[in-house]
Amino acid sequence: MSSSVKETFKDAPVETRPAPAPPAPAALAAKVRTLAPTMTRSMQRVAEAVASDPAGCAALTVTGLAERTGTSEATVVRTSRLLGYPGYRDLRLALAALAARQAAGGAPAVTADIAVDDSLADVVTKLAQEEQQCLADTAAGLDVTQLEAAVTALVGARRIDVYGIGASHLVGQDLAQKLLRIGLIAHAHADPHLAVTNAVQLKTGDVALAITHSGRTTDVIEPLRVAFDHGATTIAITGRPDGEIASYADHILTTSSARESELRPAAMSSRTSQLLVVDCLFIGVAQRTYETAAPALSASYEALAHRHSPRSPQR
């Protein structure tokens, strides 16, 4: 898509991307965990109620849920829409489906926050449970249609630029290195100035991919905006699909995260889900380009084989 056409779409009052489908029942709890920190306190009460007791809330009218949570009908409707449902009726149907799933043994695991005096054994157990839940939430909420479109863009890209800051840059580096090993031209940029100056060189046929959990990291948004304006296909991996980053992304891949705590900051909890999405992208690209990807991987392994020390002879 040319930059002039993209500029026209960007300025048009009509949404250029189709509205995302409401989240599947299995993804509802993940959606609540991701969005709750950004909600008003009254909306949080509604979100926490539907996530903790889907069966009970599914039996309530909008008025009943408003009374139960001490809020208003308008707050219930706004919360439903923020969670991705057109209205409360759609949320209520999802709650009923989630309740049925939980009754059949699919209830999500609940773990406690890590305390400063926890033993290392408890830390291992709690972290493992949180990581498993985070991966399950991300998988449940990932839009496969968007994922397929992103893979298609990467496969046909002349050049791929990846933007991320801090922990997100480490995830970006992981993706770029994987793509390089199967013969694609990919670079991960951590320096925001260098990212922008490189984004200026992108054009139609190139891909720019931004990673930001918050969806509002300026040093990641700016190079993606420049790449978007110059005609590159843009992809965002973010925990906030409604964040500013979405204004400049052709394809959005949504991640989940575990609960933040004093000993588990957002950078830790978001990294796990980002790595899952990155691995899905890589595998998708490798599948589509298997005839060239497989020999390239073999060649890279062979090139490094001499750097691995041989086993010492057994005596």
C-alpha positions as CSV (number, residue, x, y, z in Angstrom):
1,M,0.0,0.0,0.0
2,S,1.4,3.4,-1.0
3,S,2.1,6.1,1.6
4,S,-0.5,8.4,0.0
5,V,-3.2,5.7,0.1
6,K,-2.3,4.9,3.7
7,E,-2.4,8.6,4.6
8,T,-5.9,8.8,3.1
9,F,-7.1,5.8,5.2
10,K,-5.5,7.2,8.3
11,D,-7.3,10.5,8.0
12,A,-10.6,9.0,7.1
13,P,-13.3,9.0,9.8
14,V,-14.3,5.4,9.1
15,E,-12.3,2.6,10.8
16,T,-10.1,1.0,8.2
17,R,-9.7,-2.3,10.0
18,P,-12.7,-4.6,10.5
19,A,-13.8,-4.6,14.1
20,P,-12.3,-7.5,16.1
21,A,-14.5,-10.4,17.0
22,P,-15.6,-10.5,20.6
23,P,-13.2,-12.5,22.7
24,A,-13.9,-16.2,23.1
25,P,-15.2,-17.2,26.6
26,A,-11.9,-18.8,27.5
27,A,-10.2,-15.4,26.8
28,L,-12.5,-13.3,29.0
29,A,-10.6,-13.7,32.2
30,A,-7.4,-12.9,30.4
31,K,-9.0,-9.7,29.0
32,V,-10.1,-8.7,32.5
33,R,-6.6,-9.2,33.9
34,T,-5.0,-7.2,31.0
35,L,-7.4,-4.2,31.0
36,A,-8.4,-3.9,34.7
37,P,-5.4,-1.7,35.7
38,T,-6.6,0.9,33.1
39,M,-10.3,0.9,34.2
40,T,-12.1,3.2,36.5
41,R,-12.7,1.8,40.0
42,S,-16.4,1.2,39.2
43,M,-15.6,-0.6,35.9
44,Q,-13.1,-2.7,37.8
45,R,-15.8,-3.9,40.2
46,V,-17.9,-5.0,37.2
47,A,-14.9,-6.7,35.5
48,E,-13.8,-8.5,38.7
49,A,-17.4,-9.7,39.3
50,V,-17.8,-11.3,35.9
51,A,-14.4,-12.9,36.0
52,S,-14.7,-14.3,39.5
53,D,-18.3,-15.5,39.2
54,P,-19.3,-16.0,35.5
55,A,-22.2,-18.3,36.4
56,G,-23.7,-16.0,38.9
57,C,-23.3,-12.9,36.7
58,A,-24.7,-14.7,33.6
59,A,-28.0,-15.1,35.5
60,L,-28.3,-11.3,36.1
61,T,-29.8,-8.6,34.0
62,V,-27.9,-5.5,33.3
63,T,-29.8,-3.9,36.2
64,G,-29.0,-6.8,38.5
65,L,-25.3,-6.7,37.8
66,A,-25.2,-3.0,38.3
67,E,-26.9,-3.4,41.7
68,R,-24.6,-6.3,42.7
69,T,-21.5,-4.2,41.9
70,G,-22.8,-0.9,43.3
71,T,-22.5,0.7,39.9
72,S,-24.8,1.9,37.1
73,E,-26.3,0.2,34.0
74,A,-24.2,2.6,31.9
75,T,-21.0,1.4,33.7
76,V,-21.9,-2.2,33.0
77,V,-22.5,-1.5,29.3
78,R,-19.2,0.5,29.1
79,T,-17.3,-2.3,30.8
80,S,-18.8,-4.9,28.3
81,R,-17.7,-2.8,25.4
82,L,-14.2,-2.3,26.8
83,L,-13.9,-6.0,27.2
84,G,-14.6,-6.4,23.5
85,Y,-18.4,-7.2,23.4
86,P,-20.9,-5.1,21.5
87,G,-23.2,-4.9,24.6
88,Y,-24.1,-6.6,27.8
89,R,-26.2,-9.3,26.1
90,D,-23.1,-10.5,24.3
91,L,-21.0,-10.5,27.5
92,R,-23.8,-12.4,29.3
93,L,-23.7,-15.1,26.6
94,A,-19.9,-15.4,27.0
95,L,-20.3,-15.6,30.7
96,A,-22.7,-18.5,30.4
97,A,-20.3,-20.3,28.0
98,L,-17.4,-19.7,30.4
99,A,-19.4,-21.0,33.4
100,A,-20.2,-24.2,31.4
101,R,-16.6,-24.6,30.6
102,Q,-15.5,-24.2,34.2
103,A,-18.2,-26.6,35.3
104,A,-16.7,-29.2,32.9
105,G,-13.3,-28.8,34.6
106,G,-11.8,-26.0,32.6
107,A,-11.6,-23.4,35.4
108,P,-8.4,-21.3,35.2
109,A,-5.7,-21.7,37.8
110,V,-5.5,-19.0,40.5
111,T,-2.2,-18.3,42.1
112,A,-1.1,-16.0,44.9
113,D,1.4,-13.1,44.6
114,I,5.0,-13.9,45.4
115,A,5.9,-12.7,48.8
116,V,9.3,-11.5,50.0
117,D,9.5,-14.3,52.5
118,D,8.5,-17.1,50.1
119,S,10.8,-20.1,49.9
120,L,12.5,-20.6,46.5
121,A,10.4,-23.8,46.1
122,D,7.2,-21.6,46.5
123,V,8.6,-19.1,44.0
124,V,9.2,-21.8,41.4
125,T,5.7,-23.1,41.9
126,K,4.0,-19.7,41.7
127,L,6.0,-18.5,38.8
128,A,5.4,-21.7,36.8
129,Q,1.6,-21.4,37.4
130,E,1.6,-17.8,36.4
131,E,3.6,-18.4,33.3
132,Q,1.3,-21.3,32.2
133,Q,-1.7,-19.1,32.8
134,C,-0.2,-16.2,30.9
135,L,0.6,-18.4,27.9
136,A,-2.9,-20.0,27.9
137,D,-4.5,-16.5,28.1
138,T,-2.4,-15.2,25.2
139,A,-3.2,-18.3,23.1
140,A,-6.9,-18.0,23.8
141,G,-7.0,-14.3,22.9
142,L,-4.7,-14.3,19.8
143,D,-6.5,-13.4,16.6
144,V,-5.3,-16.2,14.2
145,T,-6.5,-14.2,11.2
146,Q,-4.2,-11.3,12.2
147,L,-1.4,-13.8,12.8
148,E,-1.8,-15.3,9.4
149,A,-1.7,-11.8,7.8
150,A,1.4,-10.9,9.7
151,V,3.1,-14.1,8.7
152,T,2.2,-13.4,5.0
153,A,3.7,-9.9,5.3
154,L,7.0,-11.2,6.8
155,V,7.3,-14.0,4.2
156,G,7.2,-11.5,1.4
157,A,9.2,-8.7,3.0
158,R,12.3,-7.2,1.4
159,R,13.4,-6.0,4.8
160,I,12.1,-6.3,8.3
161,D,12.7,-3.7,11.1
162,V,11.8,-4.6,14.7
163,Y,11.3,-1.9,17.4
164,G,11.2,-2.4,21.1
165,I,12.6,-0.8,24.3
166,G,13.9,-2.6,27.4
167,A,12.6,-6.1,27.8
168,S,10.6,-5.7,24.6
169,H,13.8,-5.1,22.7
170,L,15.1,-8.5,24.0
171,V,12.0,-10.1,22.5
172,G,12.6,-8.2,19.3
173,Q,16.2,-9.3,19.1
174,D,15.0,-12.9,19.5
175,L,12.7,-12.6,16.5
176,A,15.2,-10.8,14.4
177,Q,17.9,-13.4,15.1
178,K,15.5,-16.3,14.3
179,L,14.5,-14.7,11.0
180,L,18.1,-14.0,10.0
181,R,18.9,-17.7,10.5
182,I,16.4,-18.7,7.8
183,G,17.6,-16.1,5.3
184,L,15.4,-13.1,5.9
185,I,16.8,-9.6,6.3
186,A,15.8,-8.5,9.8
187,H,17.2,-6.0,12.3
188,A,16.1,-5.2,15.8
189,H,16.5,-1.5,16.9
190,A,16.8,-0.5,20.5
191,D,18.1,3.1,19.9
192,P,15.0,5.2,19.2
193,H,16.9,7.7,17.1
194,L,18.4,4.9,15.0
195,A,15.0,3.2,14.7
196,V,13.4,6.4,13.2
197,T,16.3,7.0,10.8
198,N,16.0,3.5,9.6
199,A,12.2,3.6,9.4
200,V,12.6,6.5,6.9
201,Q,14.2,4.1,4.5
202,L,11.3,1.7,4.5
203,K,8.8,1.5,1.7
204,T,6.1,-0.7,0.2
205,G,7.2,-4.3,0.5
206,D,9.0,-3.8,3.8
207,V,7.7,-4.7,7.2
208,A,8.0,-2.8,10.5
209,L,7.1,-4.6,13.7
210,A,6.7,-2.9,17.1
211,I,6.6,-4.5,20.5
212,T,5.1,-2.6,23.4
213,H,3.0,-4.1,26.2
214,S,1.5,-0.7,27.1
215,G,0.8,0.4,23.6
216,R,1.9,3.9,24.4
217,T,5.7,3.8,24.4
218,T,6.7,6.8,22.4
219,D,10.1,5.5,21.4
220,V,8.4,2.5,19.8
221,I,5.3,4.3,18.4
222,E,7.4,7.0,16.6
223,P,9.4,4.7,14.3
224,L,6.3,2.6,13.6
225,R,4.4,5.8,12.6
226,V,7.3,6.8,10.2
227,A,7.3,3.3,8.7
228,F,3.6,3.4,8.3
229,D,3.7,6.8,6.6
230,H,6.4,5.5,4.2
231,G,4.2,2.6,3.0
232,A,5.7,-0.3,4.9
233,T,3.4,-3.0,6.3
234,T,3.2,-2.5,10.1
235,I,2.6,-5.0,12.8
236,A,2.2,-4.4,16.6
237,I,2.6,-6.9,19.4
238,T,0.9,-5.3,22.3
239,G,-1.2,-5.9,25.4
240,R,-3.3,-2.8,24.6
241,P,-4.9,-3.2,21.2
242,D,-6.8,0.0,21.9
243,G,-3.6,2.0,22.6
244,E,-2.0,4.6,20.5
245,I,0.2,2.1,18.7
246,A,-2.9,0.7,17.0
247,S,-3.3,3.9,15.0
248,Y,-0.2,3.0,13.0
249,A,-0.5,-0.8,12.8
250,D,-1.9,-2.8,9.9
251,H,-2.0,-5.9,12.0
252,I,-2.3,-6.2,15.7
253,L,-1.3,-9.2,17.8
254,T,-2.6,-9.0,21.3
255,T,-0.7,-10.4,24.3
256,S,-1.8,-11.1,27.9
257,S,0.2,-10.8,31.1
258,A,0.2,-12.2,34.6
259,R,-0.7,-10.0,37.5
260,E,1.9,-7.4,38.4
261,S,3.2,-7.3,41.9
262,E,6.1,-5.8,43.8
263,L,8.4,-8.6,42.9
264,R,6.9,-9.2,39.4
265,P,6.9,-6.1,37.3
266,A,5.1,-5.7,34.0
267,A,8.3,-6.3,32.0
268,M,8.5,-9.8,33.5
269,S,4.9,-10.8,33.0
270,S,4.6,-9.4,29.5
271,R,7.8,-10.9,28.1
272,T,6.4,-14.5,28.4
273,S,3.4,-13.8,26.2
274,Q,5.5,-11.7,23.7
275,L,7.9,-14.6,23.2
276,L,5.0,-16.9,22.5
277,V,3.7,-14.6,19.7
278,V,7.2,-14.2,18.3
279,D,7.7,-17.9,18.2
280,C,4.3,-18.3,16.4
281,L,5.4,-15.8,13.9
282,F,8.7,-17.5,13.3
283,I,7.2,-21.0,13.0
284,G,4.6,-19.6,10.6
285,V,7.3,-18.0,8.4
286,A,9.5,-21.1,8.5
287,Q,6.6,-23.3,7.4
288,R,5.8,-21.1,4.5
289,T,9.5,-20.9,3.4
290,Y,10.5,-24.4,4.4
291,E,12.4,-25.2,1.2
292,T,14.8,-22.4,1.8
293,A,14.4,-22.1,5.6
294,A,15.4,-25.7,6.4
295,P,18.8,-25.6,4.5
296,A,19.5,-22.1,6.0
297,L,19.0,-23.5,9.5
298,S,21.2,-26.5,8.7
299,A,23.9,-24.2,7.4
300,S,23.8,-22.0,10.5
301,Y,24.1,-25.0,12.8
302,E,27.0,-26.3,10.7
303,A,28.7,-22.9,10.8
304,L,28.7,-22.9,14.6
305,A,29.4,-26.6,15.2
306,H,33.1,-26.1,15.6
307,R,32.5,-23.7,18.5
308,H,31.0,-26.4,20.6
309,S,33.6,-28.3,22.6
310,P,33.6,-32.1,21.9
311,R,32.8,-34.3,24.8
312,S,35.8,-35.4,26.9
313,P,36.6,-39.1,26.3
314,Q,35.3,-41.2,29.1
315,R,37.8,-43.0,31.2
